Amino acid sequence: MAEKQFDVTVIGGGPGGYVAAIRAAQLGMKVGLVERDRLGGICLNWGCIPSKALLKSAELYNSFKKAGEFGFTFTDLKFDFTKIIKRSRDIADRVSKGVEYLMKKNKIEVISGTAKLTGKNLIEVTKDGKVVDTIKTKFTLVATGGRPRSIPGVTIDRKKIITSTEAMTLPELPKSLLVIGGGAIGIEFAYFYNSLGTKVTVVEMLPSVLPKEDKEITKLLESSLKKQGIEILTNAKVESVVVGDDVTMKVSTKDGTQELKGDVALMAVGVQGNVENLGLESLGIKVDKGAIVVDKFGKTNVESIYAIGDVSGAPWLAHAASHQGIVAAEHLAGKSMHGFDRTNIPSCTYCQPQVASVGLTEEAAITAGHKVKVGRYPFRPLGKAMAIGETEGIVKLVFDEKYGELLGAHIIGSEATELIAELVLARALESTNEELFRTMHAHPTLSEAIMEAAGDAFGQAINI
């Protein structure tokens, strides 16, 4: 067994790890990547990509239901749940193979196995309990991702108490589903299964199903989801869960305790980093609350070791991990650049209506000491929204009153997750309401709502 040598060794081939590996290779470094499962990580194989394929099926099914509004008539609308799942899995496979191609294209050596740090510049790779490789490396980049958390006293058995992974591959459509926890994962699966006819109940301990989003936006979302038939319990605590032929859950709210039953329960209460069995303790690498402690460049307290993505803590988002990966790769290569900006990370939830945001909520901006101006513009007056039959939604922009700086942007409605990119860029460029309002937006588009909301904040909106 020969010892391998790399300038950079990446542990984990998810959206953080594989992107970091490619960027390091582009910068002329010899790169190795260790992956114990499939390239692409949870996101490409069991998260972001296949779940969006499922959501598209639900969205299309809902569109068919209102086809009469567009002049189409048909009878006996049906769906094949098995084919919906298969399409999702096929897309995940194609994307994973795409990452394999990128590894070859960039001359990155992929090593199959489980990595462990055995020294500041040494890594041991095992497979089936046997050491298959040893690696000497100048830099190590840990990108081992995360896994679903549970709540005290509840064991995820992956049959009755399931995670998002099992939710994407259920053999048949459940008649009822209990979702423990809101957030993007819980709400997206609630939307998907409800659309196909499953009775869905969401139980969230906090006051909102999307706790980090703007309160005004989440109220609109909850109202929409309830109209769609989803039962939502907020400020609700799960007291006990009993698994039998079905799942029985006792939940306490301000109105007392109630019993809920479902065929299965989806655990969607967050993510914990995969920090175990990496050899972190022996090297003295700092870990806090299940996450590796890093600086703005992804650097740990050990000079040659970096960590990115879910294993380095919130936010547990694929695009954040990818961006961190680029920052870390450039920093360890000696390139001068800005660190990872945690204040300008877009957040997206892909149910219908979609929710997307960046920056401060109105409440957070006021708490931070800003005197704010808030602009709003609904989708309903937009010609494009009427034309495509998607008039539900609103754009809400929060500006600093004195300088007009965009502090935060919040959207609910069709294509919100696409529209948010303009506002992420606007914040990165320190744009003001004046610049957003005076930037010509094509007509007819949904993006006109951004221009109008920017004008509305300072009394300049035209079409309202």
C-alpha positions in Angstrom: 0.0 0.0 0.0 1.7 3.1 -1.3 1.3 6.5 0.4 -0.5 9.1 -1.6 0.5 12.7 -1.5 -1.6 15.8 -2.3 -1.4 19.5 -1.8 -5.0 19.5 -0.7 -7.1 16.5 0.5 -10.9 17.1 0.7 -12.9 14.8 3.0 -16.4 14.6 1.6 -17.7 15.0 -1.9 -20.9 17.0 -1.3 -21.7 20.5 -2.7 -19.0 22.0 -0.4 -16.3 19.4 -0.9 -16.5 18.8 -4.6 -16.6 22.5 -5.4 -13.6 23.2 -3.1 -11.7 20.4 -4.8 -12.4 21.8 -8.3 -11.4 25.4 -7.3 -8.2 24.1 -5.6 -7.4 22.1 -8.8 -8.0 25.2 -11.0 -5.5 27.1 -8.8 -2.8 24.5 -9.8 -2.9 22.3 -6.7 -2.8 18.5 -6.7 -6.1 17.5 -5.1 -7.4 14.2 -3.7 -11.0 13.7 -2.5 -12.2 11.0 -0.1 -15.8 10.0 -0.3 -17.4 7.0 1.5 -20.6 7.0 -0.5 -21.7 8.8 -3.7 -20.2 12.0 -5.1 -22.6 14.9 -4.7 -23.4 14.2 -1.0 -26.8 14.5 0.6 -27.8 17.5 -1.5 -27.4 16.0 -5.0 -28.4 12.4 -4.0 -30.9 12.8 -1.2 -31.7 16.5 -0.8 -31.8 19.6 -2.9 -32.0 18.1 -6.4 -34.3 15.0 -6.0 -36.6 16.9 -3.7 -37.1 19.6 -6.2 -38.0 17.0 -8.8 -40.7 15.7 -6.5 -41.9 19.3 -5.9 -42.2 19.9 -9.6 -44.4 16.8 -9.9 -46.7 18.2 -7.2 -46.7 21.7 -8.8 -47.6 20.2 -12.2 -50.4 18.1 -10.7 -51.8 21.2 -9.0 -51.6 23.1 -12.3 -53.5 20.3 -14.0 -56.3 20.7 -11.4 -56.9 24.3 -12.5 -56.4 23.6 -16.3 -59.9 24.8 -16.9 -58.9 28.4 -16.2 -56.6 28.2 -19.2 -59.1 26.6 -21.6 -58.2 22.9 -21.2 -60.7 20.2 -20.4 -59.8 16.6 -19.5 -61.2 13.8 -17.4 -59.9 11.2 -15.0 -56.7 13.0 -13.9 -54.4 10.5 -12.2 -50.8 10.2 -11.1 -48.4 7.3 -10.7 -46.6 7.7 -7.4 -43.9 5.1 -8.3 -43.0 7.0 -11.5 -42.8 10.3 -9.6 -40.3 8.7 -7.2 -38.4 7.1 -10.0 -38.0 10.3 -12.0 -36.6 12.0 -8.9 -34.1 9.2 -8.4 -33.1 9.2 -12.1 -32.3 12.9 -11.9 -30.2 12.4 -8.8 -28.2 9.7 -10.5 -27.6 11.9 -13.5 -26.4 14.8 -11.4 -24.1 12.5 -9.3 -22.5 11.2 -12.6 -22.0 14.8 -13.6 -19.8 15.3 -10.5 -17.8 12.2 -11.4 -17.1 13.8 -14.8 -16.0 17.0 -13.2 -13.6 15.1 -11.0 -12.0 13.5 -14.0 -12.0 16.7 -16.0 -10.1 18.6 -13.2 -7.7 15.6 -12.6 -8.9 15.2 -9.0 -8.2 11.7 -7.6 -11.2 10.3 -5.9 -10.6 7.8 -3.2 -13.4 5.6 -2.0 -13.5 5.0 1.8 -13.8 6.7 5.2 -11.2 9.2 6.1 -9.7 9.9 9.6 -7.1 12.5 10.5 -4.2 10.7 12.1 -1.9 13.8 12.1 -1.7 17.4 11.2 -0.8 16.4 7.6 -1.8 12.7 7.6 -5.0 10.9 6.7 -5.9 7.3 7.0 -8.6 5.8 4.7 -10.5 2.7 5.6 -13.0 0.5 3.8 -14.9 -2.4 5.3 -12.8 -2.0 8.5 -9.4 -2.2 6.7 -6.9 0.5 6.0 -6.8 0.9 2.2 -4.8 4.2 1.8 -2.7 6.6 3.7 -2.4 10.2 2.6 0.2 12.8 3.2 -1.3 16.2 2.6 -0.2 19.8 2.9 -3.8 21.0 3.6 -7.0 19.1 4.7 -10.4 20.4 4.0 -13.2 18.7 6.0 -16.5 18.7 4.3 -18.3 15.7 5.9 -21.7 17.2 5.9 -24.5 16.6 8.4 -27.4 14.4 9.2 -31.0 14.9 10.5 -31.4 15.6 14.2 -34.1 14.1 16.3 -35.9 15.2 19.5 -35.3 13.7 22.9 -36.9 10.4 23.4 -37.7 9.8 19.7 -35.7 7.3 17.7 -35.5 7.6 13.9 -36.2 4.0 12.8 -36.5 5.0 9.1 -39.7 3.1 8.8 -42.3 4.9 10.9 -40.2 7.7 12.1 -38.5 8.8 8.9 -36.0 11.4 7.6 -36.1 13.4 4.3 -34.2 10.5 2.7 -37.0 8.0 3.4 -39.6 10.6 2.5 -38.1 10.6 -1.1 -38.4 6.9 -1.5 -41.5 5.7 0.2 -42.9 2.6 -1.5 -46.4 3.9 -1.5 -48.2 7.2 -0.8 -49.1 7.4 2.9 -52.7 8.3 3.8 -51.5 10.5 6.6 -48.2 12.2 7.5 -47.1 13.9 10.7 -44.3 16.4 10.1 -42.2 17.2 13.3 -40.7 20.6 12.7 -41.3 23.3 10.1 -38.4 24.9 8.2 -37.7 24.4 4.6 -37.5 20.6 4.7 -40.7 20.1 6.7 -42.7 22.5 4.7 -41.5 21.3 1.3 -42.5 17.7 2.1 -45.8 18.8 3.7 -46.6 20.6 0.4 -45.6 17.6 -1.8 -47.5 15.0 0.1 -50.6 17.2 0.7 -50.7 17.9 -3.1 -51.0 14.2 -3.8 -53.8 13.7 -1.3 -52.0 12.7 2.0 -53.5 14.2 5.1 -50.6 16.3 6.5 -50.2 17.9 9.9 -47.1 20.1 10.7 -46.1 20.4 14.3 -43.7 23.3 15.0 -42.4 24.3 18.5 -41.8 27.9 17.6 -44.4 30.6 16.6 -43.9 30.2 12.9 -43.3 27.3 10.5 -40.4 29.2 8.9 -38.9 30.7 12.1 -36.1 32.6 10.5 -38.3 34.3 7.9 -40.0 37.6 8.1 -43.2 37.4 10.2 -45.4 39.1 7.6 -44.3 36.6 5.0 -44.7 33.5 7.1 -48.3 34.6 8.1 -49.1 34.7 4.4 -47.5 31.3 3.8 -49.3 29.7 6.7 -52.6 31.1 5.5 -51.9 29.7 2.0 -50.9 26.2 3.2 -54.0 26.0 5.4 -56.2 26.8 2.4 -54.4 24.0 0.6 -55.5 21.6 3.4 -52.4 21.3 5.5 -53.0 21.4 9.3 -50.5 23.6 11.1 -49.8 23.6 14.8 -47.3 26.3 16.0 -46.2 26.9 19.5 -46.7 23.2 19.8 -44.4 20.8 21.7 -44.2 17.0 21.1 -44.6 15.4 24.4 -44.5 11.7 23.4 -44.3 9.5 20.3 -45.5 5.9 20.2 -44.9 3.7 17.2 -47.2 0.8 16.4 -49.1 0.1 13.2 -49.2 3.9 13.0 -47.5 6.8 14.8 -49.4 8.3 17.8 -48.1 11.7 18.9 -49.2 13.7 22.0 -48.7 17.4 21.4 -49.2 20.3 23.9 -50.3 23.7 22.8 -51.8 26.7 24.7 -55.2 25.1 24.2 -54.1 21.9 26.0 -52.8 18.5 24.9 -54.1 16.7 21.8 -53.4 13.3 20.2 -52.4 13.1 16.6 -52.1 9.9 14.5 -50.3 9.3 11.2 -49.1 6.5 9.0 -45.6 7.9 9.3 -43.9 10.8 10.9 -41.2 12.9 9.2 -38.4 14.2 11.5 -37.5 17.7 10.3 -36.1 19.5 13.3 -32.7 20.4 11.9 -29.2 19.1 11.1 -26.2 18.0 13.2 -22.7 17.9 11.8 -20.8 14.7 11.0 -17.9 15.4 13.4 -17.6 11.9 14.9 -14.7 9.5 14.2 -12.7 12.0 12.2 -9.8 12.3 14.7 -10.6 15.8 15.6 -10.1 15.3 19.3 -6.6 13.9 19.0 -5.5 17.0 17.0 -7.2 19.4 19.4 -9.5 20.8 16.7 -12.2 22.9 18.4 -15.8 21.6 18.2 -18.7 23.5 19.6 -22.3 22.2 19.8 -21.6 19.5 17.2 -19.9 21.8 14.7 -16.2 22.4 13.9 -15.3 26.0 14.8 -13.9 28.0 11.8 -13.1 31.5 10.9 -14.4 33.5 7.9 -12.1 31.5 5.6 -13.1 28.1 6.9 -9.8 27.7 8.9 -9.8 25.7 12.1 -7.6 26.4 15.0 -5.1 23.9 13.5 -3.1 25.7 10.8 -3.4 23.3 7.9 -6.9 22.1 8.4 -10.1 23.8 7.1 -13.8 22.8 7.5 -16.8 23.9 5.4 -20.5 23.3 5.0 -22.8 21.5 7.4 -20.0 20.2 9.5 -19.0 23.8 10.4 -22.5 24.7 11.6 -25.5 26.7 10.3 -26.7 27.6 7.9 -27.1 24.1 6.6 -27.5 25.1 2.9 -25.8 23.7 -0.2 -25.1 27.0 -1.8 -23.5 28.3 1.4 -21.3 25.2 1.5 -20.3 25.7 -2.1 -19.4 29.3 -1.5 -17.5 28.4 1.6 -15.6 25.8 -0.4 -14.4 28.4 -2.9 -13.4 30.8 -0.2 -11.4 28.1 1.7 -9.7 26.8 -1.5 -8.6 30.2 -2.5 -7.4 31.1 1.0 -5.3 28.0 1.5 -3.8 28.6 -2.0 -2.6 32.0 -0.8 -5.1 34.1 -2.8 -6.1 37.4 -1.2 -9.9 37.6 -1.0 -12.8 38.5 1.3 -14.0 35.8 3.7 -17.3 34.1 3.7 -20.1 36.7 4.2 -22.8 35.2 6.5 -25.0 38.3 6.2 -25.8 37.8 2.6 -26.9 34.2 2.2 -30.2 33.6 0.4 -32.7 31.4 2.0 -35.2 29.5 -0.1 -38.3 27.3 0.5 -39.6 25.6 -2.7 -43.2 24.9 -1.8 -45.9 26.8 -3.6 -46.1 29.7 -3.0 -42.3 29.8 -2.8 -40.6 31.8 -0.1 -37.1 33.4 -0.5 -35.2 36.0 1.5 -31.8 37.6 2.1 -30.6 39.9 4.8 -32.5 41.3 7.8 -36.1 40.9 8.6 -38.0 44.1 9.4 -38.0 43.2 13.0 -34.3 42.4 13.1 -33.4 45.6 11.3 -35.3 47.7 13.9 -33.7 45.7 16.7 -30.3 46.4 15.2 -31.0 50.1 15.6 -32.0 51.0 12.0 -34.7 53.5 11.2 -36.3 51.7 8.3 -38.5 52.3 5.3 -40.4 49.3 4.1 -41.7 48.8 0.5 -44.2 46.3 -0.6 -45.7 45.3 -3.9 -48.1 42.4 -4.4 -48.1 40.0 -7.4 -51.8 40.6 -8.0 -51.5 43.8 -10.1 -48.6 42.4 -12.2 -49.6 41.7 -15.8 -47.2 38.7 -16.0 -48.7 37.2 -12.7 -52.2 37.4 -14.2 -51.1 36.0 -17.5 -49.6 32.9 -15.9 -52.3 32.5 -13.2 -49.9 33.1 -10.3 -51.2 36.2 -8.5 -50.6 35.0 -5.0 -47.6 36.7 -3.4 -45.7 39.9 -2.4 -42.3 41.4 -2.5 -41.2 43.1 0.7 -38.0 45.2 0.9 -36.5 46.7 4.0 -34.3 49.8 3.6 -32.3 52.0 5.9 -34.2 55.4 5.9 -31.2 57.6 6.0 -29.1 56.1 3.2 -31.6 54.0 1.3 -29.4 50.9 1.8 -31.1 47.6 1.2 -31.1 45.8 4.5 -33.3 42.8 3.7 -35.5 41.4 1.0 -38.4 39.0 1.4 -40.6 37.4 -1.2 -43.5 35.0 -1.2 -45.0 33.9 -4.6 -44.3 32.1 -7.8 -40.5 31.9 -8.7 -39.5 33.7 -5.5 -36.4 31.5 -5.3 -35.3 32.8 -8.7 -36.2 36.4 -8.1 -34.1 36.6 -4.9 -30.8 36.5 -6.8 -31.3 40.1 -8.0 -31.6 41.2 -4.4 -28.6 39.1 -3.2 -26.5 40.9 -5.8 -28.0 44.3 -4.9 -27.0 43.8 -1.3 -23.5 42.6 -2.3 -23.1 45.8 -4.3 -24.6 47.9 -1.5 -27.4 49.1 -3.7 -30.0 51.6 -2.6 -33.7 51.8 -3.2 -33.1 54.5 -5.8 -30.8 52.2 -7.8 -33.3 49.3 -7.7 -36.2 51.6 -8.6 -34.4 53.3 -11.4 -33.0 50.0 -12.9 -35.2 49.2 -15.9 -37.0 45.9 -15.4 -38.4 44.1 -18.5 -42.2 44.1 -18.9 -44.1 41.9 -18.4 -42.1 40.1 -15.7 -42.6 39.1 -12.1 -39.4 41.0 -11.3 -41.2 44.3 -11.8 -42.6 43.7 -8.3 -39.0 44.3 -7.0 -38.7 47.6 -8.8 -42.2 48.7 -7.6 -41.5 47.7 -4.0 -38.3 49.7 -4.0 -40.3 52.7 -5.2 -43.1 52.1 -2.7 -40.6 52.3 0.3 -40.1 56.0 -0.5 -43.5 56.8 -2.0 -42.5 56.5 -5.7 -44.2 53.3 -6.8 -46.1 53.8 -10.1 -48.6 50.9 -10.4 -50.2 50.9 -7.0 
